[in-house]
Amino acid sequence: MIFLISYGFSLDESNLFASLEFRVIIGTNPKEKVMDPAVLLPDNKTLEDLENIDFTTELLRIKAYRISEGLLAYLRSVLINDYEGDDKNLLMVSCPRSFEFEIYVLEFAVKLLEEFAKSNQGTIFRQTSVE
């Protein structure tokens, strides 16, 4: 029973089922560069609109020491128009095709997670985490 109460509230490396879930904005303007990862995190008004939350945001899940293919695919889809490398025509959302672009995506992923930690969603996660 304690397992069910604690399930999902920490990234305890010994718990294979532990994960962190957070929401990101689905619709971004493809003509504007995404410079600040904070624009990908929904505001409180969006998070409180439970009736439409699945239409305006996507739920991403990450686990400790695991590559989150969902997070990387999401970031590729958002950042693909910002990339200006010579291999731009090779890029795909579903899989890595360019070493330089993947580095760009991974660096942005770190910034997004740091921004999440500072956001309201991150505050709520910290308050509900089991130590």
Secondary structure, DSSP 8 states (H G I E B T S, - for coil): -HHHHHTTS---TT-TT--EEEEEES---TTS----GGGGS--HHHHH-TTTHHHHEEEEEE-TTS--HHHHHHHHHHHTTT---TTGGG--SSS---HHHHHHHHHHHHHHHHHHHHSHHHHHHHHH---
